[in-house]
């Protein structure tokens, strides 16, 4: 990576609700131009982390920096450069979609009207429809339009596609987010918190898996696919009971043996070849499979 100032930097972040730790010594560095995934189960601390970044919550300890700035002390300067889509979206119910977008645009120094028109058409949103009549998915769509039109340096997305139907979800991820980054290559950054990991597979450059408020794994996506391998072996008889050095976990089912390897896949396959399997193959895990294997 370059020596540029990180878009996001968290050092030893702590936040607790009463006696319950939501974020506990969390560290995160996101470089400019990266699409970064924050993966974790419900209650892992993802949304709390987002709110600390936005200065909506003040951490008990630790350092928060966006573009090298302290959002608690330089809030306006920081928020000029980012947009946020929360997991639960709400607008003034008496406003129309058109009025809502005009209202939000009034707070921005820059607003790309062409992108707005294209997204309204793509999402099939009626500008005259009242916000009170919008479905959850439509409210999310309006929020996404409002987040992308200012063309910010940083997009913070907290479960941004959870209310969208599968077709719109795929189009948003592949087209809208892709176009946002292509409009400012190497400069525009995304931090996306999601449980729909498979749908972001092709866009995520790096990711962190969070559990109980701590980072348990941070990796480059390509490195993760290279390191985490699923090995399949099929035998002429029952699969042997064998301890494989370096295996993260293994599962026997009749003649089949499946092994998940975290590095050392070649050595594991050499061990299995000595048992003369009928077939022996390996493939990279998807990011969702890496997530499941790590937390299991």
C-alpha positions as CSV (number, residue, x, y, z in Angstrom):
1,X,0.0,0.0,0.0
2,X,1.0,3.7,-0.4
3,X,2.2,6.0,2.3
4,X,-1.0,8.1,1.9
5,X,-2.8,9.1,5.1
6,X,-5.4,6.4,5.8
7,X,-9.0,7.2,5.1
8,X,-9.8,5.4,8.4
9,X,-7.6,4.6,11.4
10,X,-8.9,3.2,14.6
11,X,-6.4,2.3,17.4
12,X,-7.4,0.4,20.5
13,X,-11.0,1.5,20.3
14,X,-13.3,0.8,23.3
15,X,-17.0,1.4,23.7
16,X,-19.3,-0.1,26.3
17,X,-23.1,0.1,26.9
18,X,-23.1,0.0,30.6
19,X,-21.1,-3.0,31.6
20,X,-21.4,-4.7,28.2
21,X,-18.4,-4.2,25.9
22,X,-19.5,-3.5,22.3
23,X,-16.1,-2.6,21.0
24,X,-13.1,-3.9,22.9
25,X,-9.6,-2.9,21.7
26,X,-10.6,-2.7,18.1
27,X,-7.9,-1.7,15.5
28,X,-8.6,-0.9,11.9
29,X,-6.7,0.8,9.0
30,X,-8.4,1.5,5.7
31,X,-6.3,3.0,2.9
32,X,-7.7,5.5,0.3
33,X,-9.3,3.9,-2.7
34,X,-10.1,0.6,-1.0
35,X,-13.4,-1.2,-0.7
36,X,-13.2,-2.6,2.8
37,X,-15.5,-5.1,4.3
38,X,-16.4,-5.3,8.0
39,X,-17.9,-8.7,8.6
40,X,-19.4,-10.0,11.8
41,X,-22.4,-11.6,13.4
42,X,-25.2,-9.5,14.9
43,X,-24.0,-7.8,18.0
44,X,-20.3,-8.1,17.0
45,X,-19.7,-4.3,17.3
46,X,-19.9,-3.2,13.6
47,X,-22.6,-0.6,14.0
48,X,-21.1,0.8,17.2
49,X,-17.8,1.1,15.3
50,X,-19.5,3.0,12.5
51,X,-21.2,5.4,15.0
52,X,-17.8,6.1,16.7
53,X,-16.4,7.0,13.3
54,X,-19.3,9.4,12.8
55,X,-18.9,10.9,16.3
56,X,-22.5,9.8,17.0
57,X,-20.9,7.9,19.9
58,X,-17.9,9.0,21.9
59,X,-15.6,6.0,22.7
60,X,-14.4,5.5,26.2
61,X,-10.8,5.2,25.0
62,X,-8.8,4.8,21.9
63,X,-8.1,6.9,18.8
64,X,-10.4,7.6,15.9
65,X,-9.1,9.3,12.7
66,X,-10.7,9.9,9.3
67,X,-8.4,11.4,6.7
68,X,-6.0,12.0,9.6
69,X,-8.6,14.2,11.3
70,X,-10.3,13.8,14.7
71,X,-14.1,13.6,14.0
72,X,-14.8,14.8,17.6
73,X,-12.8,18.0,17.1
74,X,-13.0,18.5,13.3
75,X,-16.5,17.2,12.7
76,X,-17.6,19.5,9.9
77,X,-14.4,19.1,8.0
78,X,-14.7,15.3,8.3
79,X,-18.4,15.0,7.5
80,X,-18.0,17.2,4.3
81,X,-15.9,14.4,2.9
82,X,-18.1,11.4,3.7
83,X,-21.6,9.9,3.3
84,X,-23.3,7.4,5.5
85,X,-26.2,5.0,4.9
86,X,-27.4,3.4,8.2
87,X,-29.1,0.0,8.4
88,X,-32.4,1.8,9.4
89,X,-33.3,4.8,7.2
90,X,-35.8,7.5,8.0
91,X,-36.8,10.7,6.3
92,X,-39.3,13.5,7.0
93,X,-42.6,11.8,6.2
94,X,-44.3,14.9,4.7
95,X,-41.5,15.4,2.1
96,X,-41.6,13.8,-1.4
97,X,-38.6,12.0,-2.8
98,X,-37.8,15.2,-4.8
99,X,-38.0,17.4,-1.7
100,X,-36.0,15.0,0.3
101,X,-33.1,14.9,-2.2
102,X,-33.2,18.7,-2.6
103,X,-33.1,19.1,1.2
104,X,-30.1,16.8,1.5
105,X,-28.4,18.4,-1.5
106,X,-28.7,21.8,0.2
107,X,-26.1,20.7,2.8
108,X,-23.5,19.7,0.1
109,X,-21.0,21.9,-1.7
110,X,-21.3,19.4,-4.7
111,X,-24.1,17.3,-6.0
112,X,-24.1,15.4,-9.3
113,X,-27.5,15.9,-10.8
114,X,-26.8,13.5,-13.7
115,X,-26.1,10.6,-11.3
116,X,-29.2,11.5,-9.3
117,X,-31.4,11.3,-12.4
118,X,-29.8,8.0,-13.5
119,X,-30.2,6.4,-10.1
120,X,-33.8,7.5,-9.8
121,X,-34.5,5.9,-13.1
122,X,-32.5,2.8,-12.4
123,X,-34.3,2.3,-9.0
124,X,-37.7,3.2,-10.6
125,X,-38.3,5.8,-7.9
126,X,-41.1,8.3,-8.3
127,X,-39.8,11.8,-7.3
128,X,-43.3,12.9,-6.4
129,X,-43.9,10.0,-4.0
130,X,-44.1,10.9,-0.3
131,X,-41.5,9.5,2.0
132,X,-44.2,8.2,4.3
133,X,-45.4,5.9,1.4
134,X,-42.0,4.5,0.6
135,X,-41.2,0.8,1.5
136,X,-38.1,-0.1,3.5
137,X,-36.3,-1.0,0.3
138,X,-37.3,2.3,-1.4
139,X,-36.1,4.3,1.6
140,X,-32.8,2.6,1.4
141,X,-32.6,3.4,-2.3
142,X,-33.3,7.1,-1.7
143,X,-30.6,7.0,1.0
144,X,-28.1,5.4,-1.4
145,X,-28.9,8.1,-4.0
146,X,-28.3,10.8,-1.4
147,X,-25.0,9.2,-0.4
148,X,-23.5,8.8,-3.9
149,X,-24.6,12.1,-5.5
150,X,-22.2,14.3,-3.5
151,X,-19.4,12.0,-4.7
152,X,-17.7,11.9,-1.3
153,X,-14.2,10.7,-0.5
154,X,-15.6,8.0,1.9
155,X,-18.8,6.0,1.9
156,X,-19.8,4.3,5.2
157,X,-22.4,1.7,4.5
158,X,-24.1,-0.2,7.3
159,X,-26.0,-3.2,5.9
160,X,-26.8,-1.0,2.8
161,X,-28.6,-3.7,0.8
162,X,-30.6,-5.5,3.5
163,X,-33.9,-3.9,2.4
164,X,-33.4,-4.3,-1.3
165,X,-34.8,-7.1,-3.5
166,X,-32.2,-9.5,-5.0
167,X,-32.2,-7.9,-8.5
168,X,-31.9,-4.3,-7.2
169,X,-29.3,-5.5,-4.7
170,X,-27.1,-7.0,-7.4
171,X,-27.4,-4.0,-9.7
172,X,-26.6,-1.6,-6.8
173,X,-23.5,-3.5,-5.8
174,X,-22.1,-4.2,-9.3
175,X,-23.1,-0.9,-11.0
176,X,-23.6,1.8,-8.4
177,X,-20.7,1.1,-6.1
178,X,-18.5,0.1,-9.0
179,X,-19.2,3.4,-10.8
180,X,-18.7,5.4,-7.6
181,X,-15.2,4.1,-7.2
182,X,-14.4,4.3,-10.9
183,X,-15.3,8.0,-10.8
184,X,-12.3,8.7,-8.6
185,X,-9.9,5.8,-9.0
186,X,-7.5,5.4,-6.0
187,X,-9.3,8.1,-4.0
188,X,-12.8,7.0,-3.2
189,X,-13.1,4.7,-0.2
190,X,-15.8,2.4,1.0
191,X,-16.3,0.8,4.4
192,X,-19.2,-1.6,4.2
193,X,-20.6,-3.6,7.1
194,X,-22.6,-6.5,5.8
195,X,-23.8,-10.0,6.4
196,X,-24.5,-10.5,2.7
197,X,-20.8,-11.2,2.1
198,X,-21.2,-13.3,-1.0
199,X,-22.8,-10.4,-2.9
200,X,-19.8,-8.1,-2.3
201,X,-17.3,-10.9,-3.2
202,X,-16.1,-9.2,-6.3
203,X,-15.7,-5.7,-4.9
204,X,-14.1,-6.2,-1.5
205,X,-10.3,-5.5,-1.5
206,X,-9.7,-6.1,2.1
207,X,-11.7,-7.1,5.1
208,X,-11.8,-7.5,8.9
209,X,-13.9,-10.1,10.7
210,X,-15.2,-8.8,14.0
211,X,-16.3,-10.9,17.0
212,X,-17.2,-9.6,20.4
213,X,-15.9,-6.2,19.5
214,X,-12.4,-7.4,18.5
215,X,-10.8,-8.0,15.1
216,X,-10.2,-11.7,14.8
217,X,-8.9,-11.7,11.2
218,X,-7.8,-8.9,8.8
219,X,-6.7,-9.8,5.3
220,X,-6.4,-8.8,1.8
221,X,-9.2,-10.6,-0.1
222,X,-6.9,-12.2,-2.7
223,X,-4.6,-13.4,0.1
224,X,-7.5,-14.9,1.9
225,X,-8.6,-16.8,-1.2
226,X,-5.0,-18.0,-1.7
227,X,-4.5,-19.1,1.9
228,X,-7.9,-20.6,2.7
229,X,-8.5,-23.8,0.7
230,X,-11.2,-26.4,0.7
231,X,-9.7,-29.8,-0.1
232,X,-11.9,-32.7,-1.3
233,X,-10.8,-36.3,-1.3
234,X,-12.8,-39.3,-2.4
235,X,-11.7,-42.9,-1.5
236,X,-12.7,-46.3,-2.8
237,X,-13.8,-47.3,0.7
238,X,-14.8,-45.3,3.8
239,X,-12.8,-42.1,4.3
240,X,-10.0,-42.8,6.7
241,X,-9.9,-41.2,10.2
242,X,-6.7,-39.2,10.0
243,X,-5.2,-36.2,11.8
244,X,-3.9,-33.8,9.3
245,X,-1.3,-31.3,10.4
246,X,-2.4,-27.7,9.5
247,X,-6.0,-28.5,8.9
248,X,-8.4,-25.9,10.3
249,X,-11.2,-28.5,10.3
250,X,-12.2,-31.7,8.5
251,X,-15.4,-33.6,7.9
252,X,-15.9,-37.2,6.9
253,X,-19.0,-38.4,5.1
254,X,-18.9,-42.0,3.8
255,X,-16.2,-42.1,1.1
256,X,-15.7,-38.3,1.2
257,X,-13.3,-36.3,3.2
258,X,-13.5,-32.5,3.2
259,X,-10.7,-30.4,4.8
260,X,-10.5,-26.7,5.3
261,X,-6.9,-25.5,5.3
262,X,-5.6,-22.1,6.5
263,X,-2.3,-22.2,4.7
264,X,-0.3,-25.4,4.1
265,X,-2.8,-26.8,1.6
266,X,0.0,-28.3,-0.4
267,X,1.3,-30.3,2.5
268,X,-2.1,-31.6,3.4
269,X,-2.7,-32.8,-0.1
270,X,0.6,-34.6,0.0
271,X,-0.5,-36.4,3.1
272,X,-3.8,-37.4,1.5
273,X,-2.1,-38.5,-1.8
274,X,-0.2,-41.1,0.3
275,X,-3.6,-42.6,1.1
276,X,-4.3,-43.3,-2.6
277,X,-7.6,-41.4,-2.9
278,X,-9.7,-41.9,-6.1
279,X,-9.8,-38.2,-6.5
280,X,-8.2,-35.2,-4.8
281,X,-9.0,-31.6,-5.6
282,X,-8.7,-28.2,-3.9
283,X,-10.4,-24.8,-4.4
284,X,-10.3,-21.4,-2.8
285,X,-12.9,-20.5,-0.1
286,X,-15.2,-17.6,-0.8
287,X,-15.0,-14.7,1.6
288,X,-18.2,-15.9,3.2
289,X,-16.7,-19.4,3.7
290,X,-13.6,-17.8,5.2
291,X,-15.9,-15.9,7.6
292,X,-17.8,-19.0,8.6
293,X,-14.6,-21.1,9.0
294,X,-12.9,-18.4,11.1
295,X,-15.8,-18.0,13.5
296,X,-16.4,-21.7,13.8
